[in-house]
Amino acid sequence: MSRDLAKQDVQAFWGSLYDSLYDDVDGGLTREQMLAGIDDLEDMFRMRDYMTVR
């Protein structure tokens, strides 16, 4: 099996697993909800003084 084919197989496996676990949650997310969640995450990082937002 070539390296590229193995990489594609691994990506397909994890993608399928993710979809089976989270599709019911992610399927209903809107762009606005996703952006609001990212803003909330940034606020949490700032509150906890994480280096990612310094």
Buried (B, 14 or more C-beta within 10 A) or exposed (E): EEEEEEEEEEEEEEEEEEEEEEEEEEEEEEEEEEEEEEEEEEEEBEEEEEEEEE
